[in-house]
Amino acid sequence: MEERTATEFPQPNKSAPMEIIVFEKEAYYKMLAEIKHTVRQGIRDANTELTKSMKQGSNGELWVSGKEAQKILDVKQDKLRMLRNNNEVKSSQHGRKIRYYKPSLYEFLERNTTV
């Protein structure tokens, strides 16, 4: 599919009658699939870049506290506990302190992203 800039598209003429564009069904679905693929790839690329930049925060920590994990995932304590118990995110417990592996939090978000 050919890419165009906004200025290349014809501008509507308010005094002209409406134009109807007809597509063959197969061509329409092919174009729709290409658009979906392009959007998904763009979202995937953006998520990958964001994940890379956020995996190591400003302090370079790979393991974060429960509060930080809750902020990253935007979940409450009970949901975070459920994710930990179901092994959906990696965690480590030392005594009473539980730390979460930051890359696994972002991997969880990527796995559960819908388009």
For each residue, the residues with C-beta under 8 A, 3 or more apart:
1: 31 34
2:
3:
4: 8 9
5: 8
6: 9
7:
8: 4 5
9: 4 6
10:
11:
12: 16
13: 16
14:
15:
16: 12 13 19
17:
18:
19: 16
20:
21:
22:
23: 27 28 31
24: 27 28
25: 28 29
26: 29 30
27: 23 24 30 31
28: 23 24 25 31 32
29: 25 26 32 33
30: 26 27 33 34
31: 1 23 27 28 34 35
32: 28 29 35 36
33: 29 30 36 37
34: 1 30 31 37 38
35: 31 32 38 39
36: 32 33 39 40 115
37: 33 34 40 41
38: 34 35 41 42
39: 35 36 42 43 115
40: 36 37 43 44 115
41: 37 38 44 45
42: 38 39 45 46
43: 39 40 46 47 113 115
44: 40 41 47 48
45: 41 42 48 49
46: 42 43 49 50
47: 43 44 50 51 109 110 113
48: 44 45 51 52
49: 45 46 52 53
50: 46 47 53 54
51: 47 48 54 55 103 106 107 109 110
52: 48 49 55
53: 49 50
54: 50 51 57 72 102 106
55: 51 52 62 102 103 106
56: 60 61 62 102
57: 54 60 61 64 102
58:
59:
60: 56 57
61: 56 57 64 102
62: 55 56 101 102 103
63: 92 99 100 101 102
64: 57 61 68 69 72 99 100 102 105
65: 68 69 99 100
66: 69 70 77 80 98 100
67: 70 71
68: 64 65 71 72 100
69: 64 65 66 72 73 80 89 100 102 105
70: 66 67 73 74 75 76 77 80
71: 67 68 74
72: 54 64 68 69 102 105 106 109
73: 69 70 79 80 83 89 105 108 109
74: 70 71
75: 70 79 80 83
76: 70 79 80
77: 66 70 80 81
78: 81 82
79: 73 75 76 82 83
80: 66 69 70 73 75 76 77 83 84 89 100
81: 77 78 84 85
82: 78 79 85 86
83: 73 75 79 80 86 88 89 108
84: 80 81 87 88 89 91 98 100
85: 81 82
86: 82 83
87: 84 90
88: 83 84 108
89: 69 73 80 83 84 100 101 104 105 108
90: 87 100 101 104
91: 84 98 99 100 101
92: 63 98 99 101
93: 96 97 98 99
94: 97 99
95:
96: 93
97: 93 94
98: 66 84 91 92 93
99: 63 64 65 91 92 93 94
100: 63 64 65 66 68 69 80 84 89 90 91 104 105
101: 62 63 89 90 91 92 104 105
102: 54 55 56 57 61 62 63 64 69 72 105 106
103: 51 55 62 106 107
104: 89 90 100 101 107 108
105: 64 69 72 73 89 100 101 102 108 109
106: 51 54 55 72 102 103 109 110
107: 51 103 104 110 111
108: 73 83 88 89 104 105 111 112
109: 47 51 72 73 105 106 112 113
110: 47 51 106 107 113
111: 107 108
112: 108 109
113: 43 47 109 110
114:
115: 36 39 40 43
